[in-house]
Amino acid sequence: MSKLTVEEAKQFRVGPDFQLADVDPTATPDVSDVDDVFHDYDDDLDDLQRRLFANSRVGNDNAGSVLLVLQGMDTSGKGGIIRHVIGETMDLQGVHVKAFGRPTEEEASHDFLWRFYEHLPEPGQISVFDRSHYEDVLVQRVKQMAPPEEIERRYGAIVEFENEIAARGTKIIKVMPHISRDFQAQNLKERIERADKHWKYNAGDIEDRKLWSQFMAAYQIALTRTSTDVAPWYCIPSDNKKYCRSVIKALLFDALDSLDLEWPEPDFDPEVELERLANS
């Protein structure tokens, strides 16, 4: 079977007419057997990401970079994406993963975007945000943790922030792994019952679950207000976690391939060095 193409992956891009309610979290379009396509991009991702990192090591400040934003409901598989997409295909020397939680007292004393700047990717690097600046227009909107006029201001501030990042040469991919409420219940039940998953369980997840419809409304607003040409959102059906990960691999491949990087030229003469090695 042919691989899941970049064009097929991009069908999940959020456009002006996007409706979250129209996305079926159980669907796996264009793929009949996820196992057949899951590893198709692995070698390409390994090669392209190592080229990116190699260019940074030789001081190529124009190498570009990638920011992957993962923002979804509790148990939507963000950690699994990091482990099975990033961890299994890339040289982690060139990857920075940051999980954002509740702001510290110092962070809260600044504008909401302040704490994200230091974790943006340098040239040659991939940064992954596990939760992100979107907490400030999702959780804070639903739980009324900031005034409505401040939440409204933040949508525009986010677009400006991401335009600034893109202008530096960073490719931005924003992913909402979209799961169903029933699937979340299965995941939470597993975390409660299984000893090897107890560490993942947070009792607050059930309280948030009661606000499901409010969160869906907040995601609808955030995704449509902040999906732009330079920082598009992708809302990916994710009840089948392996399908979601396969789509993300295709999107990462597209971003890395578009950087159009070659392996750096050596700053030595290979023939001379081979002769030196032979005579050593």
N, C-alpha and C positions, 0 to 999 in steps of 0.2 A: 504494500500500500504506500502511496506517496505521502510525503510529510505534510503536516499542517503548515500551510503557507503563511507568509507574512500578511498577505492580503486577507486571508481567512481570519487571522488573529485580529486584524484591524477592524473587523466587523463590529467589535465591541467598543469602538471609540465613541465617546459621548459627544453628540452634536446638539444643535439648538433645539431639535424636536425630541430629544431623548426623554423617555418615560421609564423610570425605574420599575414601575409596576408591570411593564411589558417584558422584562427580562426574566426568563424562567431559570431559576438557580439550578435545576436538575438537568438542564440541556447540555448536550455535547455536540454542537453542530459541526458537520463536516468530518467527524471522526466516529467510526463504528467500533474501533478497539483502541483505547487510549494506550495500551501497552505497546502497540505497533508503532506509535509515533513519539513516545515520551523521550527517547534518547536521540532523536534525529538531529538535534542542534548541538549536542554535547561537544563534539569535536570542534565545530565551528566556534562555539563560545569559548572554549579553552584557547584556541589559537588567537582569536581576535582580542580577548582580554589580556593575554600575555603580550601581544604586540603593543597594546595600550600601555601596559605597565612598563615594558621595556623602553618605550619612548620617554616615559617620565624619568626613568633611571639615567638616561643620557642627557637630561636637561631640556627636552623638547617641551617648552611651555605652551606650544600650540597643539599639543597632542589631543586636547579635548578631554571630556570626562562624561560620566553618566550618573544621574540621580534617579534611583528607583524608590518611589513612595508607595508604601503598602498601608492602606487605611480601610478597615472593615470592621464588622461587628465582632464581638467576642466569639472565639472559637472558629473564626473564618479561615484559619490556616496560614496566617502570616509567618509564624515560626517555621512551619513546614516548607514554605516557599524559600525562606532563607537557607534552610538546611539542604533541601533537595535540588534547588535550582542554582543558588549561589555557591553553597559549600561543596557540591559535588562536581561542579564544572569549572571553577575558577581558582586562580592562585590567590589565596587570601591575603598575601602581602599587599596586593593592590586593591583591597576591598575594605571599606569602613562601614560597619553596621552599628546603628544607634537606635536603641529602643527608648522612646520618649514616654515618661510617666508624668505624674503631677509636677508642676514647676516647683523648684526650690524657692525659698523666701527671696533670695537674690534675683532669680530669674523672674519671679512675679513682680519685682520692683521695676522691671523694664517693659518696653513694648513687647507684645506677645511673640513677635518674630525674632527677638534678640537672641534667644538661646539656640536658634537653629543655624546661625551663620557659621559657627566654629565647626560644624559637622558637615558642611558642604564639601563636595569632592574637589581635591586639588587636580591640576592637569595630570592625566594618566591614571586617575583613580575612579573607582565606582563607590558611591555611597548608597546605603540602603537605609531608609527610615522605616522603622517598625512603629507604627503610629507616627504622627507628624504635626505640622502646623494646622492641620485640618481638625484636630481635637478642639481647637479654639472656635470653630464655627459649627461643630457637631455636638460634642458633649456639653460645651458651655451654652449652646443655644437650647438644647433639650432640657437641661437642668437649670436654665435661667441663672447661670453663674456670672453673666455680664449683661449690662443694659442692652436692650434691642438696638439702639443706635450705634453702640460699639460693635455688636455682631455685624451689623450692616456695613460699617466701615471696613471691617476685616476682609470682606470678599475682595474689595478693590485693592487693599494692601497686599493680599496674597498674590493677586495677578501681577502687580508691580514687582513684588519680590521674585516671582518666578521668571518674569521678563528679564530682570537683572541677572539672574543665574544663567539663563539661556544665552544672554549677550556675551557671557564669558566663554562660551563654547561648550556648555554642558547640555547634553541631551537629557530631557526629563521625561520619565515614564511614570504615570500615576495610576495605580491599580486599586480598584475596589473588588476584592474577592467576595462575590455576592452569594450568600448562602440563604437557604430557607429557614423559617422559624422552627420547623420540625427537625431539620438537620442540626440546628444549634442545640435543640433539646437532647438529641442523641449524643452529641459531643459533651454536653455538660453532664449527662448521666454517666458517661464513661469516666469523666474526670472525678466524679464523686465515688464511683465504685472501684476503680482500679488503683492499686497502691502506687504503680509506676506513673500515674497521672495526677495524684493528689496535689503535687507541687504546682500544677497548673491552675488549680481551682481557686476561684475568688468568689466568696459568698455574695459580693456585690454584683456579680454577673447576673444573678437571678433578679435582683432589683432592676437592673438595666433592661433585662428581658421584658419586664412589664411595660417598658416604654418603647417597644418595638416599632409601633406605628409612628410615634413621634420621631424616632431615629430615621426611619425610612423617609419621612418628609424632609428632615434636615439634610439627608444625603441627596435627595432630589434637588434641593436648592443649591447645595455646595457644588455638586458635580456640574450642573448646567451653568452656574455663574462663573466657574473657574476653569472650565475645559477650553483651552486655547490652542492655536496652531503650534506654539512652541512648548506648551505643557499640557498635552491632552490627557484626559481621563479615559480609562478603559474599565468598564463594568463587566466583569467576567463571571459567568456561571461557575459556581464553585462547590456545589454539593459533591461533585466528583473532583476531589482535590488534585488528582493527577492530571485531569484535563486542564484545570486552571494553570497548573505549573507548566504544562506544555505550551499553552498560549503565551505565558510570560517569557518562556525561552525564545519563542519566535520574535517577540517584541524586543527583547534584549539583543538578539542577533541583528535585527534591523538597525537598532541604535548604534551598535558597535561597528557594524559594516559601513554605516554611513559616514563614519569618521575617516574612512579611506586611508588607513595607516599601513605603511610598510615597516618591515623590520629595520631598525636603525643600522646605518652604515657603520662598520667598525672603525675605530680610531687607530688601527694598527694594520700592518700588512700581513695577511694570513700566511703567505708563503714564507716570509721572513720568520714569523713566529713558529711555524712548523719546523723550519730548519734549526732554530734555536732549541726547540723541544727535542729534536732528534739528537742534538749534540750535548744535551744536558746530562 
